Amino acid sequence: MAGSFDKKVRQRAHKKGDLVLAVKRPMVFAHKSKGKFEPKWEGPFIIDKVFSNSAYALLNMEGDTCVLPINGKFLKRYYP
């Protein structure tokens, strides 16, 4: 069953300089949330480094580095 699903799944590959959005991680949320109307994505970010294990180092739009690398499954391409 999983094999038939995996045939149609396309891997997302990003390269250095792409603009991406990152999913908000649960550890960032405070107890004061806006509920279901709160945005699920944050960014845009610029990809600074691409690691071999599909992790990416991100820069914000001002050029400052983000704290930790993030896995590629938590990113999606941003189209301005």
Order of alpha helices (4+ residues) and beta strands (2+ residues): alpha-beta-beta-beta-beta-beta
